């Protein structure tokens, strides 16, 4: 399995959270298209963050909380009825209409003064609900910090470290991963036809066939086009299998490789006979960096 740097892992996590801009999301999606192991890293973050809210357990409140709530809604102790002020006499009617019954004749419940008290209780309940929502959000945030960034919490809230004594044999230091570049070769805005991957350290490239098949008696040939070169340079015929790998970029410097345009033409079977393209490019693309070089340890 490929060893990813902390920057790659953070990039996968931010993609799962949805905090990347359009260019960064396109970069991650290109990496996922060519690297199934990186796709697994992104999916692991999506699963991990998606179930974070399920980690909060229920907490039984103290008895005093219920007593305060009952006292607030009037279930503890006698209620003092509130007397509403007498309404002012209504003005005389202008037209002949059916007048509503006087307030005194309406069939109000016996505890009608509690309407004012009920309005106050509703406001209290809203305040309690807002506080509970804020407390739940704070608890989820604290659990997230305990898992991913415990150093940001005060000492009393940090999880206790688990100490386990093991015998470790120091392995040989693995080779540091080099930069990886990818180009999507396609016709305009059409579907990708080939995916070109270049290793910056070895300058080896691999062409993966995605959605293009050569005509009978014809061959696809890959070309490097750069303003630093007098004419396009052939990188060889793309084979009939799904993957074609070659080391022919070793004779070019890094700036030429990274800034070039890569094109595919349709040539006679076996490729161009004179090292020059004999048709206009049908698929083109430029390299983008998908895996940066790891910093030296």
C-alpha distance (Angstrom), angle and dihedral (degrees) to the residues before:
residue distance angle dihedral
X1 . . .
X2 3.83 . .
X3 3.83 115.9 .
X4 3.80 110.0 -126.4
X5 3.77 125.3 -157.2
X6 3.79 124.7 -123.1
X7 3.82 88.9 -101.4
X8 3.81 91.2 58.4
X9 3.82 92.2 48.1
X10 3.82 91.0 48.4
X11 3.81 89.9 48.2
X12 3.83 90.2 53.2
X13 3.81 91.4 48.4
X14 3.81 93.1 49.7
X15 3.80 89.8 48.7
X16 3.84 89.3 54.4
X17 3.83 89.9 48.6
X18 3.82 92.0 48.4
X19 3.84 95.8 -125.4
X20 3.82 98.6 125.0
X21 3.79 124.4 103.8
X22 3.81 122.2 -121.1
X23 3.84 95.9 -90.4
X24 3.81 93.4 48.6
X25 3.82 92.0 47.5
X26 3.82 89.4 51.0
X27 3.80 89.2 51.1
X28 3.82 92.2 51.0
X29 3.81 92.4 46.5
X30 3.83 90.4 50.8
X31 3.80 89.8 51.5
X32 3.80 90.2 49.2
X33 3.82 90.5 50.4
X34 3.81 92.6 58.1
X35 3.80 102.5 27.9
X36 3.80 119.0 54.6
X37 3.81 91.8 -176.6
X38 3.82 91.3 58.4
X39 3.82 88.3 47.9
X40 3.81 87.7 56.6
X41 3.83 89.8 52.5
X42 3.83 91.0 53.6
X43 3.81 92.2 46.9
X44 3.81 90.5 49.8
X45 3.81 90.0 55.6
X46 3.82 90.9 47.8
X47 3.81 90.9 52.3
X48 3.79 92.5 44.6
X49 3.80 95.9 50.2
X50 3.82 94.2 38.9
X51 3.80 94.6 63.1
X52 3.80 96.7 41.3
X53 3.80 92.1 104.1
X54 3.82 89.8 56.0
X55 3.82 90.7 63.0
X56 3.81 93.3 73.0
X57 3.78 110.8 98.3
X58 3.81 126.1 -155.5
X59 3.82 118.5 -93.5
X60 3.82 121.1 -151.6
X61 3.83 109.1 -134.1
X62 3.79 121.2 -129.3
X63 3.84 117.6 -98.0
X64 3.80 90.4 -112.0
X65 3.84 89.4 65.0
X66 3.81 92.6 60.6
X67 3.81 91.2 43.9
X68 3.80 90.3 54.0
X69 3.81 91.3 48.2
X70 3.81 92.4 49.6
X71 3.80 91.1 47.6
X72 3.82 90.2 49.0
X73 3.82 93.4 53.9
X74 3.79 94.2 44.6
X75 3.82 102.5 -105.1
X76 3.78 94.2 120.7
X77 3.80 117.5 68.4
X78 3.80 131.0 -10.2
X79 3.77 120.9 -45.8
X80 3.79 121.7 -124.8
X81 3.77 109.4 -138.6
X82 3.79 115.1 -128.7
X83 3.81 116.7 -135.6
X84 3.78 115.3 -141.2
X85 3.83 116.2 -141.1
X86 3.79 115.6 -103.7
X87 3.77 112.7 -93.1
X88 3.79 117.3 -116.4
X89 3.79 116.6 -106.3
X90 3.82 110.6 -88.6
X91 3.84 118.0 -115.6
X92 3.80 116.8 -101.4
X93 3.80 114.2 -86.9
X94 3.79 116.8 -99.1
X95 3.79 96.9 -155.5
X96 3.77 134.4 26.2
X97 3.82 104.3 -87.1
X98 3.72 136.1 147.1
X99 3.77 105.6 -91.7
X100 3.77 119.5 -141.4
X101 3.76 117.6 -113.8
X102 3.80 114.4 -91.6
X103 3.75 117.1 -95.2
X104 3.75 90.9 -112.0
X105 3.84 91.3 58.2
X106 3.81 96.5 50.4
X107 3.77 118.1 104.6
X108 3.83 98.7 -115.7
X109 3.82 118.4 172.4
X110 3.74 115.2 -100.1
X111 3.81 91.6 -110.2
X112 3.83 95.2 48.8
X113 3.84 91.9 133.7
X114 3.80 86.9 69.4
X115 3.83 89.5 73.4
X116 3.80 89.4 86.4
X117 3.79 90.3 45.7
X118 3.83 90.8 49.8
X119 3.81 91.2 55.4
X120 3.79 89.4 54.2
X121 3.82 90.4 49.1
X122 3.82 91.8 52.2
X123 3.80 89.8 54.8
X124 3.79 90.3 50.6
X125 3.81 91.2 50.7
X126 3.77 90.3 50.7
X127 3.78 90.2 52.3
X128 3.82 90.3 48.7
X129 3.83 91.0 50.2
X130 3.82 92.0 48.7
X131 3.80 90.6 49.8
X132 3.82 91.6 48.8
X133 3.82 91.3 50.6
X134 3.80 91.7 49.5
X135 3.82 91.1 47.2
X136 3.82 91.2 51.1
X137 3.81 91.4 50.0
X138 3.81 90.7 48.6
X139 3.81 90.9 49.7
X140 3.81 92.0 51.4
X141 3.81 90.4 48.7
X142 3.82 90.9 49.6
X143 3.81 91.4 50.7
X144 3.79 90.1 49.6
X145 3.81 90.7 52.0
X146 3.81 91.4 48.0
X147 3.80 89.8 55.3
X148 3.80 103.1 38.5
X149 3.83 108.3 17.1
X150 3.83 109.5 19.0
X151 3.83 91.7 157.8
X152 3.82 89.7 71.1
X153 3.82 92.2 62.6
X154 3.83 126.3 84.0
X155 3.78 114.9 -97.1
X156 3.81 94.4 -102.6
X157 3.81 93.2 55.5
X158 3.79 98.5 46.0
X159 3.81 116.0 106.7
X160 3.76 114.1 -106.7
X161 3.80 112.1 -104.1
X162 3.77 117.2 -112.8
X163 3.78 112.6 -130.5
X164 3.77 117.9 -153.8
X165 3.78 124.5 168.1
X166 3.78 112.9 -142.1
X167 3.76 135.4 164.2
X168 3.78 111.3 -117.3
X169 3.75 125.5 -167.9
X170 3.78 110.4 -153.8
X171 3.80 107.9 -124.6
X172 3.74 124.8 -150.5
X173 3.78 112.9 -80.3
X174 3.82 109.1 -97.3
X175 3.75 119.9 -127.6
X176 3.77 113.7 -90.6
X177 3.82 111.9 -108.2
X178 3.79 113.1 -110.0
X179 3.78 128.7 -139.2
X180 3.79 116.7 -75.6
X181 3.82 124.9 -152.3
X182 3.80 128.9 -165.9
X183 3.81 132.9 -167.2
X184 3.80 124.4 -169.7
X185 3.82 107.6 -145.1
X186 3.78 110.7 -154.0
X187 3.79 143.3 139.0
X188 3.80 108.1 -99.0
X189 3.80 108.9 -60.8
X190 3.78 93.1 -19.4
X191 3.78 127.7 119.3
X192 3.85 117.4 -67.2
X193 3.79 113.8 -88.8
X194 3.84 99.5 -176.4
X195 3.82 136.3 7.7
X196 3.81 115.1 -144.9
X197 3.82 117.7 -158.7
X198 3.83 121.9 -170.7
X199 3.83 127.0 -169.5
X200 3.82 109.0 -145.2
X201 3.81 94.9 -152.6
X202 3.80 100.1 49.9
X203 3.85 97.1 22.4
X204 3.78 87.9 -136.5
X205 3.78 116.0 145.4
X206 3.79 134.3 -158.2
X207 3.80 125.3 -158.0
X208 3.80 116.4 -155.8
X209 3.80 117.6 -162.0
X210 3.80 109.9 -134.2
X211 3.78 110.7 162.7
X212 3.82 112.3 -11.3
X213 3.80 131.7 94.9
X214 3.81 123.5 -173.7
X215 3.78 120.7 -123.3
X216 3.77 119.7 -107.5
X217 3.81 109.9 -79.7
X218 3.84 92.0 14.0
X219 3.81 134.9 97.6
X220 3.79 134.7 -154.9
X221 3.83 112.7 -124.8
X222 3.83 126.1 -166.0
X223 3.81 121.0 -137.2
X224 3.81 135.9 -169.4
X225 3.82 112.8 -141.7
X226 3.81 118.6 -168.8
X227 3.81 135.8 157.7
X228 3.82 86.0 -132.3
X229 3.80 90.3 65.8
X230 3.83 126.8 66.0
X231 3.82 93.1 -133.6
X232 3.82 140.4 0.7
X233 3.79 114.3 -70.5
X234 3.79 120.7 -140.8
X235 3.80 117.2 -123.9
X236 3.79 92.5 -171.5
X237 3.76 140.3 -94.6
X238 3.80 117.9 -50.0
X239 3.79 106.7 -122.6
X240 3.76 126.6 -128.0
X241 3.82 94.2 -110.3
X242 3.80 123.8 87.6
X243 3.83 93.4 -101.9
X244 3.81 131.2 41.0
X245 3.83 118.7 -175.8
X246 3.82 127.8 -173.8
X247 3.85 138.2 162.3
X248 3.83 96.7 -146.0
X249 3.83 94.9 119.2
X250 3.81 91.4 73.9
X251 3.83 91.4 93.9
X252 3.85 92.7 60.6
X253 3.79 128.1 77.8
X254 3.81 121.6 -117.5
X255 3.82 96.0 -107.0
X256 3.81 91.3 53.6
X257 3.81 92.2 48.5
X258 3.82 95.0 46.4
X259 3.81 96.6 44.7
X260 3.79 99.6 41.0
X261 3.79 128.9 105.1
X262 3.80 115.3 -124.9
X263 3.79 116.8 -146.6
X264 3.80 137.2 -178.2
X265 3.82 122.1 -147.7
X266 3.78 132.5 -175.7
X267 3.83 109.8 -115.6
X268 3.75 136.4 170.2
X269 3.78 117.3 -76.2
X270 3.81 108.7 -65.3
X271 3.81 94.7 20.7
X272 3.78 138.1 -88.7
X273 3.84 111.7 -20.7
X274 3.83 95.5 -148.5
X275 3.82 104.3 34.1
X276 3.81 93.7 -103.4
X277 3.82 127.6 108.1
X278 3.80 113.9 -106.8
X279 3.81 97.7 -166.9
X280 3.78 137.7 38.3
X281 3.81 114.8 -91.0
X282 3.81 113.7 -88.4
X283 3.83 96.2 -170.6
X284 3.83 128.5 28.2
X285 3.79 139.1 171.6
X286 3.82 145.3 155.4
X287 3.80 130.5 -127.2
X288 3.80 123.1 -102.0
X289 3.80 124.9 -172.7
X290 3.81 112.0 -110.4
X291 3.81 102.4 165.6
X292 3.84 116.3 32.1
X293 3.77 120.9 -149.3
X294 3.82 113.8 -89.0
X295 3.78 116.5 -111.0
X296 3.84 113.0 -108.4
X297 3.78 114.3 -97.6
